[in-house]
Amino acid sequence: MKSFLLGLILVGLGVAPIGVMGQIASAESASFKLDLRSPAYLAWISAWFSPMELDDPTLTGLYADPDHDGANNQFELLAKLNPRDARSRFRLQPLIDPVGTPLTLEFGPIHEGVGFLVYTSNDLSTWTLVQGGELTPFGSDWRFTIDTSTLQHRFFRIHLNSTPTTD
């Protein structure tokens, strides 16, 4: 199972997203080419790029971000986004009640085959799965509402993972 973490740091009313990372490895000689990208990744990236572009790691490498939206290709594969369209991106934002509770996190889009968990922390090193809360669909996004009056934690992150699709 592939997974990525997206983070959101809430400090007062300030918001700072935490980035995403990936990797690529390949080696080539005159008669042999080794590509360590997975078959699933190659099938996905081949749907978006031409055969000539596939050999360009600045476009199709796992770390590459050809649409310059801040998400690399490996993340866009996991989140089922379009690596050529900067408007196709994962959003994570708090909807803060003026009183301070409850806190609603709006995130997405979440496509079929993509799962997620919400974690919280008070020190950014120890993370705890958020129990309870109300999860509601909102278009292609989700809203997760948490009563923060009982939480000492003020940092949240979304853990995306691939889930089996139902056919």
Secondary structure as UniProt FT lines:
FT   STRAND          3..11
FT   TURN            12..13
FT   STRAND          14..18
FT   STRAND          26..28
FT   STRAND          33..35
FT   HELIX           39..48
FT   HELIX           51..54
FT   HELIX           57..60
FT   TURN            62..63
FT   TURN            66..67
FT   HELIX           73..79
FT   TURN            83..84
FT   TURN            86..87
FT   STRAND          91..96
FT   TURN            98..99
FT   STRAND          103..108
FT   TURN            112..113
FT   STRAND          114..121
FT   STRAND          128..129
FT   STRAND          134..138
FT   TURN            139..140
FT   STRAND          141..146
FT   HELIX           148..150
FT   STRAND          155..162
//
